[in-house]
Amino acid sequence: MAVRGAHASDGQAEVRDRAARELFVQLQGGQLLWRCKQAVKAELVRPRTGAAPASVAVAEAMRSGGLRAEIKTLAFEQFRRQRREQRPLNPLLCPGLLPPHSAAAKVTAPHLDAVEWARQRWASLARERLMELTRQVIGLDSLYSVVTVELQAHSDAAAGGLLGRAPWWGSLGELLAEPYAPQLRACARRGLPPALRRAVWAACLAVHAWECITDDVLRLDVADFCANNVCYFPFDEIVESICLAWSRDVAVAGDCDCGPPQPPVSADAEEGGGSWVPPCGVVPFSSFTCYACPFAFLADRLDMAYPLFRAFYCRHLSRLHTISCQSGTLLPICALFEHLVSVRAPQVLWLWDLIVGFDSPEIVAVLAAAILAFRARLLLSAQSAEDVSLVFCDLSGLEALPLIQAFLFPAELGGNPLEL
């Protein structure tokens, strides 16, 4: 036992040393180091009347300016990442796999054949659904017609062809109905009326509002699950904005703790080429917008709510639909749920308080097991799959924290409080 404890302490010391080295390298190229230097310089040149040494004054300046707390937070995140990389995989799900030792290895860790098959199957289903949505999209044959026959006819019909003289202001409305950049630029050379300036500029600079193929899917999802919810219907607009911003964020898939939740669907026919659909690389599923609903309670502005949602999604929520053997992802959480049930709609904000506090989504499996135990009598009396669905169709009266406490500490609370 003593030898094992010594090895454990040596491993923790190694992790701390490596985290400290990487933290120092990260500080050298960041803005935080520059701000620290400025604070130290300002403190050293400031005249002091007391007898306190300069080191104490500098430390106090770092503390009062919030720089000390920022460095501690950065060091904690670095140590947390190093420790997570050294955490061994679940031997039940991945026998014989060694823990990854780098960020790249963490994302590309080998999977079991069944796990990889499940990932590819999920990506295939997402691609099929996207193809169903794109059946009515205009084809490339129409584009070829536009840039050959129709463009030539339009150029010949315009006064003076492609390089014709600028029309008067009165014809700008007609030009904007079918905007053609060279003609509009010619108009702009002679000045534009204020009422049409924005439209002409947008046409000349090829700036336009663009729709992603998943936008309507997300809007419908908000209408089904948020607008019809008694708790969240006042916030359906900001929830929709959060989800649309998420779908366009190209850095989401790369920033997820366990790598992309699914193989991204490419917009090109060949795998791995071109852009992703949607740009974030994650195809939204039914009720996905429920993830964003609680963040409407935290802020009423998109610039404040979206960064919180994005960070929470990349660190925790993405794991709940990532098919992988890494700790905290879907398969280990399901295995933990089954284990808890075999051996022995909540208030979402309390549940997510626990996720943030324990820094792990595994608490979801504990809550699921507690709900199953709480409804055990009704489940045992169910006669069909519909009866089972009815047991779990309305969980709004359940409270997460009391259920988890009653499930984990029945002896302290007396008897079996989870019996319905």
Order of alpha helices (4+ residues) and beta strands (2+ residues): alpha-alpha-alpha-alpha-alpha-alpha-alpha-alpha-alpha-alpha-alpha-alpha-alpha-alpha-alpha-alpha-alpha-alpha-alpha-alpha-alpha-alpha
